Every structure is written in C-alpha cells, then in structure tokens.
Amino acid sequence: MTAADLELIKAELAQLPPPPRSLTKAEALRELAPELARMQASGHTAASIAAALSARGLKVSVRAVARTLASAVPKNRRRAAAGKRLEGSAAGEAVSSAPSQA
C-alpha cells in the first residue's frame, strides 16, 4: 500500500453518503399523524390504530397514539370543540370554578 493508495481511499471514503438514520417511534408517529387522524375520523380508536401499527412492526402504545392524535388537531379546532362542550352543559350557563355564595 502506498501513500497514493491511502489518499485514494481517503477521497473515496469522504464521498460516501451517511447511512440512513432510523426514526424513533415518536418521529414515526409524527410522520404518520395525518393518516392516523384520517383513520380516527373514519371511526378507528386509538387502540385499534395502535394494534394496526403494532401488527405492521411499529410497536406503540395506545397512549402514544392518543397523544399523537391530540397533537395533530390544530389548536383552534381544540378550542372550538371545548367551547361546544361548554355550550352543551345542563342549562347552558357559564361554568365557574368559584364557590357559590348563598
């Protein structure tokens, strides 16, 4: 092996691309979030989604799927949904956390 051979090897090694990086489960769920949200909208539960992912090699918990689905909903839609829940209260009255004074 000559110095020129070593230089050639160095140059070839420098040109090699980095190996593909494995995704974490959280990263994989974030990538799949739009599809998971579509599944939920069509009637799937977090449990059925987690089971489907696990059957395909992505072993995730129901809680991880539920967190992903919760974070996939835009904040303005979450606020609107919360408002609708409050409007649906018994007498339609505002909910107060202050103790009543009688």
Contacts in CASP RR format, 6 or more apart in sequence:
PFRMAT RR
TARGET T0000
AUTHOR 0000-0000-0000
METHOD contacts of the structure
MODEL  1
MTAADLELIKAELAQLPPPPRSLTKAEALRELAPELARMQASGHTAASIA
AALSARGLKVSVRAVARTLASAVPKNRRRAAAGKRLEGSAAGEAVSSAPS
QA
23 31 0 8 1.000
25 58 0 8 1.000
25 59 0 8 1.000
25 60 0 8 1.000
25 64 0 8 1.000
26 64 0 8 1.000
28 58 0 8 1.000
29 36 0 8 1.000
29 60 0 8 1.000
29 64 0 8 1.000
29 65 0 8 1.000
29 68 0 8 1.000
30 68 0 8 1.000
32 53 0 8 1.000
32 68 0 8 1.000
33 68 0 8 1.000
33 69 0 8 1.000
33 71 0 8 1.000
33 72 0 8 1.000
34 72 0 8 1.000
36 49 0 8 1.000
36 65 0 8 1.000
36 68 0 8 1.000
36 69 0 8 1.000
36 72 0 8 1.000
37 69 0 8 1.000
37 72 0 8 1.000
37 73 0 8 1.000
39 48 0 8 1.000
39 49 0 8 1.000
39 52 0 8 1.000
40 46 0 8 1.000
40 49 0 8 1.000
40 69 0 8 1.000
44 52 0 8 1.000
46 62 0 8 1.000
46 63 0 8 1.000
46 65 0 8 1.000
46 66 0 8 1.000
46 69 0 8 1.000
47 62 0 8 1.000
47 65 0 8 1.000
49 65 0 8 1.000
49 69 0 8 1.000
50 60 0 8 1.000
50 61 0 8 1.000
50 62 0 8 1.000
50 64 0 8 1.000
50 65 0 8 1.000
53 59 0 8 1.000
53 60 0 8 1.000
53 65 0 8 1.000
54 60 0 8 1.000
73 81 0 8 1.000
86 92 0 8 1.000
86 94 0 8 1.000
86 95 0 8 1.000
89 95 0 8 1.000
END
